Amino acid sequence: MQMKPYVNFPGTCADALRYYQQHLGGKITQVMAHGKMPGPSPAGPD
């Protein structure tokens, strides 16, 4: 089974993802900021 998790962090998301990658042995394949999402967002900017 392939997992495609979606996580949302306020603030320093990139730092958190690098920490998890280092300590859990995962591989980050894509990071996209909320403001860079294509199309309209169902969530507000806040």
PQR file with spaces between the fields and no chain letter, atoms N, CA, C, O and H, PARSE charges and radii, in Angstrom:
ATOM       1  N    MET     1       0.841   -1.165    0.000 -0.4000 1.5000
ATOM       2  CA   MET     1       0.000    0.000    0.000 -0.0000 2.0000
ATOM       3  C    MET     1       0.891    1.234    0.000  0.5500 1.7000
ATOM       4  O    MET     1       1.859    1.309    0.757 -0.5500 1.4000
ATOM       5  N    GLN     2       0.561    2.196   -0.849 -0.4000 1.5000
ATOM       6  CA   GLN     2       1.325    3.434   -0.915 -0.0000 2.0000
ATOM       7  C    GLN     2       0.583    4.523   -0.152  0.5500 1.7000
ATOM       8  O    GLN     2      -0.608    4.748   -0.365 -0.5500 1.4000
ATOM       9  H    GLN     2      -0.225    2.134   -1.464  0.4000 1.0000
ATOM      10  N    MET     3       1.306    5.195    0.740 -0.4000 1.5000
ATOM      11  CA   MET     3       0.704    6.281    1.511 -0.0000 2.0000
ATOM      12  C    MET     3       1.026    7.614    0.852  0.5500 1.7000
ATOM      13  O    MET     3       2.132    7.822    0.352 -0.5500 1.4000
ATOM      14  H    MET     3       2.274    5.012    0.913  0.4000 1.0000
ATOM      15  N    LYS     4       0.051    8.511    0.856 -0.4000 1.5000
ATOM      16  CA   LYS     4       0.261    9.871    0.400 -0.0000 2.0000
ATOM      17  C    LYS     4      -0.304   10.793    1.475  0.5500 1.7000
ATOM      18  O    LYS     4      -1.401   11.331    1.329 -0.5500 1.4000
ATOM      19  H    LYS     4      -0.847    8.342    1.262  0.4000 1.0000
ATOM      20  N    PRO     5       0.457   10.971    2.559 -0.5600 1.5000
ATOM      21  CA   PRO     5      -0.054   11.773    3.670  0.2800 2.0000
ATOM      22  C    PRO     5      -0.093   13.255    3.332  0.5500 1.7000
ATOM      23  O    PRO     5       0.697   13.753    2.530 -0.5500 1.4000
ATOM      24  N    TYR     6      -1.017   13.929    3.954 -0.4000 1.5000
ATOM      25  CA   TYR     6      -1.135   15.381    3.847 -0.0000 2.0000
ATOM      26  C    TYR     6      -0.989   15.933    5.252  0.5500 1.7000
ATOM      27  O    TYR     6      -1.757   15.578    6.146 -0.5500 1.4000
ATOM      28  H    TYR     6      -1.659   13.524    4.605  0.4000 1.0000
ATOM      29  N    VAL     7      -0.023   16.784    5.448 -0.4000 1.5000
ATOM      30  CA   VAL     7       0.178   17.374    6.767 -0.0000 2.0000
ATOM      31  C    VAL     7       0.132   18.891    6.653  0.5500 1.7000
ATOM      32  O    VAL     7       0.449   19.466    5.613 -0.5500 1.4000
ATOM      33  H    VAL     7       0.602   17.072    4.722  0.4000 1.0000
ATOM      34  N    ASN     8      -0.264   19.509    7.728 -0.4000 1.5000
ATOM      35  CA   ASN     8      -0.395   20.952    7.753 -0.0000 2.0000
ATOM      36  C    ASN     8       0.238   21.471    9.037  0.5500 1.7000
ATOM      37  O    ASN     8      -0.187   21.100   10.132 -0.5500 1.4000
ATOM      38  H    ASN     8      -0.522   19.042    8.573  0.4000 1.0000
ATOM      39  N    PHE     9       1.235   22.315    8.914 -0.4000 1.5000
ATOM      40  CA   PHE     9       1.930   22.880   10.065 -0.0000 2.0000
ATOM      41  C    PHE     9       1.863   24.394    9.991  0.5500 1.7000
ATOM      42  O    PHE     9       2.108   24.964    8.928 -0.5500 1.4000
ATOM      43  H    PHE     9       1.580   22.617    8.025  0.4000 1.0000
ATOM      44  N    PRO    10       1.538   25.058   11.087 -0.5600 1.5000
ATOM      45  CA   PRO    10       1.656   26.512   11.093  0.2800 2.0000
ATOM      46  C    PRO    10       3.123   26.897   11.320  0.5500 1.7000
ATOM      47  O    PRO    10       3.786   26.309   12.175 -0.5500 1.4000
ATOM      48  N    GLY    11       3.619   27.842   10.594 -0.4000 1.5000
ATOM      49  CA   GLY    11       4.977   28.321   10.848 -0.0000 2.0000
ATOM      50  C    GLY    11       6.054   27.611   10.059  0.5500 1.7000
ATOM      51  O    GLY    11       6.107   27.735    8.836 -0.5500 1.4000
ATOM      52  H    GLY    11       3.080   28.320    9.900  0.4000 1.0000
ATOM      53  N    THR    12       6.923   26.861   10.743 -0.4000 1.5000
ATOM      54  CA   THR    12       8.130   26.319   10.128 -0.0000 2.0000
ATOM      55  C    THR    12       7.942   24.876    9.674  0.5500 1.7000
ATOM      56  O    THR    12       8.591   23.966   10.189 -0.5500 1.4000
ATOM      57  H    THR    12       6.880   26.760   11.737  0.4000 1.0000
ATOM      58  N    CYS    13       7.075   24.681    8.734 -0.4000 1.5000
ATOM      59  CA   CYS    13       6.772   23.347    8.217 -0.0000 2.0000
ATOM      60  C    CYS    13       8.016   22.670    7.631  0.5500 1.7000
ATOM      61  O    CYS    13       8.253   21.488    7.880 -0.5500 1.4000
ATOM      62  H    CYS    13       6.548   25.421    8.316  0.4000 1.0000
ATOM      63  N    ALA    14       8.793   23.402    6.867 -0.4000 1.5000
ATOM      64  CA   ALA    14       9.971   22.804    6.230 -0.0000 2.0000
ATOM      65  C    ALA    14      10.933   22.240    7.270  0.5500 1.7000
ATOM      66  O    ALA    14      11.506   21.169    7.069 -0.5500 1.4000
ATOM      67  H    ALA    14       8.600   24.362    6.664  0.4000 1.0000
ATOM      68  N    ASP    15      11.112   22.948    8.372 -0.4000 1.5000
ATOM      69  CA   ASP    15      11.980   22.448    9.442 -0.0000 2.0000
ATOM      70  C    ASP    15      11.438   21.154   10.032  0.5500 1.7000
ATOM      71  O    ASP    15      12.192   20.213   10.279 -0.5500 1.4000
ATOM      72  H    ASP    15      10.646   23.818    8.536  0.4000 1.0000
ATOM      73  N    ALA    16      10.133   21.110   10.255 -0.4000 1.5000
ATOM      74  CA   ALA    16       9.515   19.908   10.813 -0.0000 2.0000
ATOM      75  C    ALA    16       9.664   18.725    9.862  0.5500 1.7000
ATOM      76  O    ALA    16       9.978   17.617   10.296 -0.5500 1.4000
ATOM      77  H    ALA    16       9.521   21.874   10.054  0.4000 1.0000
ATOM      78  N    LEU    17       9.442   18.950    8.580 -0.4000 1.5000
ATOM      79  CA   LEU    17       9.560   17.859    7.608 -0.0000 2.0000
ATOM      80  C    LEU    17      10.986   17.336    7.513  0.5500 1.7000
ATOM      81  O    LEU    17      11.198   16.127    7.421 -0.5500 1.4000
ATOM      82  H    LEU    17       9.187   19.850    8.227  0.4000 1.0000
ATOM      83  N    ARG    18      11.966   18.233    7.536 -0.4000 1.5000
ATOM      84  CA   ARG    18      13.372   17.780    7.511 -0.0000 2.0000
ATOM      85  C    ARG    18      13.700   16.966    8.766  0.5500 1.7000
ATOM      86  O    ARG    18      14.435   15.981    8.696 -0.5500 1.4000
ATOM      87  H    ARG    18      11.794   19.216    7.611  0.4000 1.0000
ATOM      88  N    TYR    19      13.159   17.377    9.904 -0.4000 1.5000
ATOM      89  CA   TYR    19      13.379   16.635   11.151 -0.0000 2.0000
ATOM      90  C    TYR    19      12.812   15.216   11.027  0.5500 1.7000
ATOM      91  O    TYR    19      13.489   14.240   11.350 -0.5500 1.4000
ATOM      92  H    TYR    19      12.562   18.177    9.962  0.4000 1.0000
ATOM      93  N    TYR    20      11.576   15.115   10.561 -0.4000 1.5000
ATOM      94  CA   TYR    20      10.954   13.797   10.415 -0.0000 2.0000
ATOM      95  C    TYR    20      11.701   12.937    9.399  0.5500 1.7000
ATOM      96  O    TYR    20      11.861   11.733    9.595 -0.5500 1.4000
ATOM      97  H    TYR    20      11.026   15.908   10.299  0.4000 1.0000
ATOM      98  N    GLN    21      12.152   13.556    8.321 -0.4000 1.5000
ATOM      99  CA   GLN    21      12.902   12.803    7.313 -0.0000 2.0000
ATOM     100  C    GLN    21      14.178   12.231    7.915  0.5500 1.7000
ATOM     101  O    GLN    21      14.511   11.066    7.698 -0.5500 1.4000
ATOM     102  H    GLN    21      12.021   14.534    8.162  0.4000 1.0000
ATOM     103  N    GLN    22      14.886   13.058    8.668 -0.4000 1.5000
ATOM     104  CA   GLN    22      16.149   12.625    9.265 -0.0000 2.0000
ATOM     105  C    GLN    22      15.942   11.528   10.306  0.5500 1.7000
ATOM     106  O    GLN    22      16.692   10.553   10.338 -0.5500 1.4000
ATOM     107  H    GLN    22      14.616   14.005    8.844  0.4000 1.0000
ATOM     108  N    HIS    23      14.936   11.682   11.151 -0.4000 1.5000
ATOM     109  CA   HIS    23      14.771   10.768   12.276 -0.0000 2.0000
ATOM     110  C    HIS    23      13.895    9.551   11.988  0.5500 1.7000
ATOM     111  O    HIS    23      13.972    8.553   12.704 -0.5500 1.4000
ATOM     112  H    HIS    23      14.327   12.475   11.125  0.4000 1.0000
ATOM     113  N    LEU    24      13.083    9.621   10.971 -0.4000 1.5000
ATOM     114  CA   LEU    24      12.219    8.483   10.649 -0.0000 2.0000
ATOM     115  C    LEU    24      12.644    7.761    9.373  0.5500 1.7000
ATOM     116  O    LEU    24      12.076    6.728    9.020 -0.5500 1.4000
ATOM     117  H    LEU    24      13.020   10.432   10.389  0.4000 1.0000
ATOM     118  N    GLY    25      13.643    8.308    8.686 -0.4000 1.5000
ATOM     119  CA   GLY    25      14.179    7.640    7.510 -0.0000 2.0000
ATOM     120  C    GLY    25      13.301    7.746    6.273  0.5500 1.7000
ATOM     121  O    GLY    25      13.447    6.959    5.338 -0.5500 1.4000
ATOM     122  H    GLY    25      14.104    9.148    8.973  0.4000 1.0000
ATOM     123  N    GLY    26      12.398    8.705    6.261 -0.4000 1.5000
ATOM     124  CA   GLY    26      11.532    8.873    5.101 -0.0000 2.0000
ATOM     125  C    GLY    26      12.204    9.706    4.029  0.5500 1.7000
ATOM     126  O    GLY    26      13.359   10.108    4.162 -0.5500 1.4000
ATOM     127  H    GLY    26      12.279    9.345    7.020  0.4000 1.0000
ATOM     128  N    LYS    27      11.456    9.957    2.959 -0.4000 1.5000
ATOM     129  CA   LYS    27      11.960   10.775    1.876 -0.0000 2.0000
ATOM     130  C    LYS    27      10.878   11.779    1.502  0.5500 1.7000
ATOM     131  O    LYS    27       9.750   11.398    1.188 -0.5500 1.4000
ATOM     132  H    LYS    27      10.518    9.630    2.851  0.4000 1.0000
ATOM     133  N    ILE    28      11.221   13.047    1.537 -0.4000 1.5000
ATOM     134  CA   ILE    28      10.285   14.096    1.143 -0.0000 2.0000
ATOM     135  C    ILE    28      10.287   14.157   -0.379  0.5500 1.7000
ATOM     136  O    ILE    28      11.331   14.371   -0.995 -0.5500 1.4000
ATOM     137  H    ILE    28      12.137   13.356    1.792  0.4000 1.0000
ATOM     138  N    THR    29       9.124   13.970   -0.979 -0.4000 1.5000
ATOM     139  CA   THR    29       9.038   13.998   -2.434 -0.0000 2.0000
ATOM     140  C    THR    29       8.390   15.263   -2.962  0.5500 1.7000
ATOM     141  O    THR    29       8.581   15.617   -4.125 -0.5500 1.4000
ATOM     142  H    THR    29       8.276   13.796   -0.479  0.4000 1.0000
ATOM     143  N    GLN    30       7.623   15.953   -2.122 -0.4000 1.5000
ATOM     144  CA   GLN    30       7.001   17.187   -2.567 -0.0000 2.0000
ATOM     145  C    GLN    30       6.594   18.025   -1.361  0.5500 1.7000
ATOM     146  O    GLN    30       6.052   17.510   -0.383 -0.5500 1.4000
ATOM     147  H    GLN    30       7.467   15.666   -1.176  0.4000 1.0000
ATOM     148  N    VAL    31       6.861   19.309   -1.446 -0.4000 1.5000
ATOM     149  CA   VAL    31       6.418   20.272   -0.443 -0.0000 2.0000
ATOM     150  C    VAL    31       5.834   21.445   -1.210  0.5500 1.7000
ATOM     151  O    VAL    31       6.477   21.994   -2.105 -0.5500 1.4000
ATOM     152  H    VAL    31       7.301   19.728   -2.240  0.4000 1.0000
ATOM     153  N    MET    32       4.617   21.825   -0.858 -0.4000 1.5000
ATOM     154  CA   MET    32       3.974   22.939   -1.533 -0.0000 2.0000
ATOM     155  C    MET    32       3.337   23.857   -0.499  0.5500 1.7000
ATOM     156  O    MET    32       2.534   23.416    0.323 -0.5500 1.4000
ATOM     157  H    MET    32       4.095   21.378   -0.132  0.4000 1.0000
ATOM     158  N    ALA    33       3.694   25.112   -0.545 -0.4000 1.5000
ATOM     159  CA   ALA    33       3.107   26.093    0.361 -0.0000 2.0000
ATOM     160  C    ALA    33       1.656   26.348   -0.036  0.5500 1.7000
ATOM     161  O    ALA    33       1.287   26.200   -1.201 -0.5500 1.4000
ATOM     162  H    ALA    33       4.347   25.470   -1.213  0.4000 1.0000
ATOM     163  N    HIS    34       0.851   26.727    0.926 -0.4000 1.5000
ATOM     164  CA   HIS    34      -0.566   26.982    0.677 -0.0000 2.0000
ATOM     165  C    HIS    34      -0.754   27.993   -0.452  0.5500 1.7000
ATOM     166  O    HIS    34      -1.626   27.820   -1.303 -0.5500 1.4000
ATOM     167  H    HIS    34       1.151   26.847    1.873  0.4000 1.0000
ATOM     168  N    GLY    35       0.051   29.031   -0.461 -0.4000 1.5000
ATOM     169  CA   GLY    35      -0.071   30.068   -1.477 -0.0000 2.0000
ATOM     170  C    GLY    35       0.326   29.634   -2.869  0.5500 1.7000
ATOM     171  O    GLY    35       0.028   30.332   -3.839 -0.5500 1.4000
ATOM     172  H    GLY    35       0.760   29.171    0.231  0.4000 1.0000
ATOM     173  N    LYS    36       1.001   28.483   -2.996 -0.4000 1.5000
ATOM     174  CA   LYS    36       1.451   27.986   -4.297 -0.0000 2.0000
ATOM     175  C    LYS    36       0.525   26.914   -4.875  0.5500 1.7000
ATOM     176  O    LYS    36       0.769   26.400   -5.966 -0.5500 1.4000
ATOM     177  H    LYS    36       1.243   27.917   -2.208  0.4000 1.0000
ATOM     178  N    MET    37      -0.534   26.582   -4.142 -0.4000 1.5000
ATOM     179  CA   MET    37      -1.454   25.538   -4.614 -0.0000 2.0000
ATOM     180  C    MET    37      -2.147   25.979   -5.903  0.5500 1.7000
ATOM     181  O    MET    37      -2.567   27.131   -6.013 -0.5500 1.4000
ATOM     182  H    MET    37      -0.732   26.999   -3.255  0.4000 1.0000
ATOM     183  N    PRO    38      -2.271   25.074   -6.882 -0.5600 1.5000
ATOM     184  CA   PRO    38      -2.981   25.430   -8.100  0.2800 2.0000
ATOM     185  C    PRO    38      -4.497   25.447   -7.864  0.5500 1.7000
ATOM     186  O    PRO    38      -5.019   24.637   -7.098 -0.5500 1.4000
ATOM     187  N    GLY    39      -5.170   26.340   -8.501 -0.4000 1.5000
ATOM     188  CA   GLY    39      -6.620   26.399   -8.392 -0.0000 2.0000
ATOM     189  C    GLY    39      -7.078   27.011   -7.095  0.5500 1.7000
ATOM     190  O    GLY    39      -6.264   27.346   -6.234 -0.5500 1.4000
ATOM     191  H    GLY    39      -4.746   26.998   -9.123  0.4000 1.0000
ATOM     192  N    PRO    40      -8.377   27.157   -6.952 -0.5600 1.5000
ATOM     193  CA   PRO    40      -8.922   27.743   -5.719  0.2800 2.0000
ATOM     194  C    PRO    40      -8.774   26.804   -4.530  0.5500 1.7000
ATOM     195  O    PRO    40      -8.893   25.587   -4.674 -0.5500 1.4000
ATOM     196  N    SER    41      -8.517   27.363   -3.373 -0.4000 1.5000
ATOM     197  CA   SER    41      -8.346   26.571   -2.165 -0.0000 2.0000
ATOM     198  C    SER    41      -9.661   26.516   -1.395  0.5500 1.7000
ATOM     199  O    SER    41     -10.353   27.527   -1.280 -0.5500 1.4000
ATOM     200  H    SER    41      -8.420   28.351   -3.256  0.4000 1.0000
ATOM     201  N    PRO    42     -10.012   25.341   -0.868 -0.5600 1.5000
ATOM     202  CA   PRO    42     -11.216   25.245   -0.041  0.2800 2.0000
ATOM     203  C    PRO    42     -11.035   25.887    1.331  0.5500 1.7000
ATOM     204  O    PRO    42     -12.006   26.131    2.047 -0.5500 1.4000
ATOM     205  N    ALA    43      -9.778   26.159    1.687 -0.4000 1.5000
ATOM     206  CA   ALA    43      -9.477   26.780    2.984 -0.0000 2.0000
ATOM     207  C    ALA    43      -9.066   28.225    2.764  0.5500 1.7000
ATOM     208  O    ALA    43      -8.479   28.566    1.737 -0.5500 1.4000
ATOM     209  H    ALA    43      -8.989   25.961    1.105  0.4000 1.0000
ATOM     210  N    GLY    44      -9.370   29.049    3.714 -0.4000 1.5000
ATOM     211  CA   GLY    44      -8.968   30.444    3.641 -0.0000 2.0000
ATOM     212  C    GLY    44      -7.482   30.597    3.909  0.5500 1.7000
ATOM     213  O    GLY    44      -6.845   29.648    4.365 -0.5500 1.4000
ATOM     214  H    GLY    44      -9.847   28.771    4.548  0.4000 1.0000
ATOM     215  N    PRO    45      -6.915   31.758    3.641 -0.5600 1.5000
ATOM     216  CA   PRO    45      -5.484   31.954    3.849  0.2800 2.0000
ATOM     217  C    PRO    45      -5.064   31.919    5.307  0.5500 1.7000
ATOM     218  O    PRO    45      -3.889   31.702    5.604 -0.5500 1.4000
ATOM     219  N    ASP    46      -5.989   32.125    6.209 -0.4000 1.5000
ATOM     220  CA   ASP    46      -5.663   32.061    7.631 -0.0000 2.0000
ATOM     221  C    ASP    46      -5.678   30.635    8.105  0.5500 1.7000
ATOM     222  O    ASP    46      -5.427   30.372    9.281 -0.5500 1.4000
ATOM     223  H    ASP    46      -6.943   32.301    5.968  0.4000 1.0000
